[in-house]
Amino acid sequence: MTFVQLACQWLADTAIGTRIRESDNLFSVIETVHVLGIIVIAGTIAIVDLRILGVLLTRLSIDAVLAPLVKIAWLGFAVMASSGLLLFWSEADKLYSNPAFRLKMLLLLVAGANQWAFHWSHDSRMPAGNAPNTVPRWARFAAALSLLLWTGIIVLGRAIAYL
């Protein structure tokens, strides 16, 4: 066993991991909270991405759509990440070797990098007004990639239970 496998086994065998895993309701409650967090973050990101692509809320500037959703997205991320950590804690030994889990984590990292790159570029390179025909190609690409990544993250999250 590698050090990471041993650490995952130890984590799953802790009192907290065992309690979550063996409880009649706790795992299900945490999983429900996790799904709600994903709904919030993926939903807010999808609204912004669809605006960038010129599909939704086209009468509003991207900034007008983005501004009120940023705090909501961060709240969704906090809920998703903290509940996901607890779910991982309870089954770290199994999840470590699950290909769907590993790919989901990779897609989360890529999605985070994509969001960071978009926001960094948005602040310095997005034209004023943000009309659909003035949205730069790089921003439309980032939005389409974001939608694909979050779709993959959600699908892989469901696939974890079956692999």
C-alpha positions as CSV (number, residue, x, y, z in Angstrom):
1,M,0.0,0.0,0.0
2,T,1.2,3.5,-0.8
3,F,1.3,6.3,1.8
4,V,-1.8,7.9,0.2
5,Q,-3.8,4.6,0.4
6,L,-2.8,4.2,4.0
7,A,-3.8,7.7,4.8
8,C,-7.2,7.2,3.1
9,Q,-7.7,4.0,5.0
10,W,-6.9,5.7,8.3
11,L,-9.2,8.6,7.4
12,A,-12.1,6.3,6.7
13,D,-11.4,4.3,9.9
14,T,-11.5,7.4,12.2
15,A,-14.5,7.8,14.5
16,I,-16.0,10.5,12.3
17,G,-15.6,8.5,9.1
18,T,-17.1,5.5,10.7
19,R,-20.0,7.5,12.3
20,I,-20.9,9.0,8.9
21,R,-20.7,5.8,7.0
22,E,-22.5,3.6,9.5
23,S,-25.3,6.1,10.5
24,D,-28.8,5.3,9.3
25,N,-29.3,8.9,8.1
26,L,-26.2,11.0,8.4
27,F,-24.6,10.0,5.1
28,S,-27.9,10.6,3.3
29,V,-28.3,14.1,4.9
30,I,-24.7,15.1,4.0
31,E,-25.1,13.8,0.4
32,T,-28.4,15.8,0.1
33,V,-26.6,18.9,1.3
34,H,-23.8,18.2,-1.2
35,V,-26.2,18.0,-4.1
36,L,-27.9,21.3,-3.0
37,G,-24.4,22.9,-2.9
38,I,-23.7,21.6,-6.4
39,I,-27.1,22.9,-7.6
40,V,-26.3,26.4,-6.3
41,I,-22.8,26.6,-7.7
42,A,-23.5,24.9,-11.1
43,G,-26.7,26.8,-11.5
44,T,-25.2,30.2,-10.9
45,I,-22.2,29.4,-13.1
46,A,-24.6,28.1,-15.8
47,I,-26.6,31.4,-15.8
48,V,-23.4,33.4,-16.3
49,D,-22.0,31.0,-18.9
50,L,-25.3,31.1,-20.9
51,R,-25.3,34.9,-20.7
52,I,-21.7,35.0,-22.1
53,L,-22.8,32.7,-24.9
54,G,-25.7,35.1,-25.7
55,V,-28.4,32.5,-24.9
56,L,-29.9,34.0,-21.7
57,L,-30.5,37.5,-20.2
58,T,-29.1,39.2,-23.3
59,R,-30.5,42.6,-22.4
60,L,-28.2,42.7,-19.3
61,S,-24.5,43.2,-19.4
62,I,-22.4,40.3,-18.2
63,D,-21.3,42.4,-15.2
64,A,-24.9,43.0,-14.3
65,V,-25.6,39.2,-14.3
66,L,-22.3,38.3,-12.7
67,A,-22.2,40.7,-9.8
68,P,-25.2,39.4,-7.8
69,L,-24.3,35.7,-8.5
70,V,-20.7,35.7,-7.3
71,K,-21.5,35.6,-3.6
72,I,-24.2,32.9,-4.2
73,A,-21.7,30.8,-6.2
74,W,-19.1,31.1,-3.4
75,L,-21.8,30.0,-0.9
76,G,-22.6,27.0,-3.1
77,F,-18.9,26.2,-3.4
78,A,-18.5,26.3,0.4
79,V,-21.4,24.0,1.0
80,M,-20.4,21.6,-1.8
81,A,-16.7,21.5,-0.7
82,S,-17.4,21.0,3.0
83,S,-20.1,18.4,2.5
84,G,-17.9,16.7,-0.2
85,L,-15.0,16.5,2.3
86,L,-17.3,14.8,4.8
87,L,-18.5,12.3,2.2
88,F,-14.9,11.6,1.2
89,W,-13.9,11.3,4.8
90,S,-16.4,8.5,5.3
91,E,-15.3,6.5,2.3
92,A,-11.8,7.7,1.5
93,D,-10.4,4.2,1.1
94,K,-13.0,3.3,-1.6
95,L,-13.0,6.7,-3.3
96,Y,-9.2,6.8,-3.7
97,S,-9.3,4.0,-6.2
98,N,-12.6,5.0,-7.9
99,P,-11.9,6.2,-11.5
100,A,-15.1,8.3,-11.6
101,F,-14.0,10.1,-8.4
102,R,-10.5,10.7,-9.6
103,L,-11.8,12.1,-12.9
104,K,-14.4,14.3,-11.1
105,M,-11.6,15.8,-8.9
106,L,-9.5,16.5,-12.1
107,L,-12.5,18.2,-13.8
108,L,-13.1,20.2,-10.6
109,L,-9.5,21.5,-10.8
110,V,-9.8,22.3,-14.5
111,A,-13.1,24.0,-13.9
112,G,-11.6,26.1,-11.1
113,A,-8.6,27.0,-13.3
114,N,-11.0,28.0,-16.1
115,Q,-13.1,30.2,-13.7
116,W,-10.0,31.8,-12.4
117,A,-8.6,32.5,-15.9
118,F,-11.9,33.9,-17.0
119,H,-12.3,36.3,-14.0
120,W,-8.7,37.4,-14.3
121,S,-9.1,38.0,-18.1
122,H,-12.6,39.5,-17.6
123,D,-11.4,42.3,-15.4
124,S,-8.7,43.4,-17.9
125,R,-10.0,42.4,-21.3
126,M,-13.8,42.3,-21.5
127,P,-15.3,45.2,-23.6
128,A,-17.8,47.6,-22.0
129,G,-21.5,46.8,-22.6
130,N,-20.9,43.1,-23.2
131,A,-23.3,42.8,-26.1
132,P,-23.4,39.2,-27.4
133,N,-21.6,40.1,-30.7
134,T,-18.9,42.0,-28.7
135,V,-18.1,39.1,-26.3
136,P,-14.6,37.9,-27.2
137,R,-14.1,34.5,-28.6
138,W,-11.9,33.5,-25.6
139,A,-14.8,34.4,-23.2
140,R,-17.3,32.3,-25.2
141,F,-14.8,29.4,-25.3
142,A,-14.4,29.6,-21.5
143,A,-18.1,29.7,-21.0
144,A,-18.7,26.7,-23.2
145,L,-15.8,24.8,-21.5
146,S,-17.3,25.6,-18.1
147,L,-20.7,24.2,-19.1
148,L,-19.0,21.0,-20.3
149,L,-16.9,20.7,-17.2
150,W,-19.7,21.1,-14.8
151,T,-21.9,18.7,-16.8
152,G,-19.0,16.2,-16.5
153,I,-18.5,16.8,-12.8
154,I,-22.2,16.2,-12.1
155,V,-22.4,13.0,-14.3
156,L,-19.2,11.7,-12.7
157,G,-20.5,12.4,-9.2
158,R,-23.4,10.1,-10.0
159,A,-21.1,7.5,-11.5
160,I,-19.1,7.2,-8.4
161,A,-21.8,5.1,-6.8
162,Y,-21.8,2.6,-9.7
163,L,-18.0,2.1,-10.2
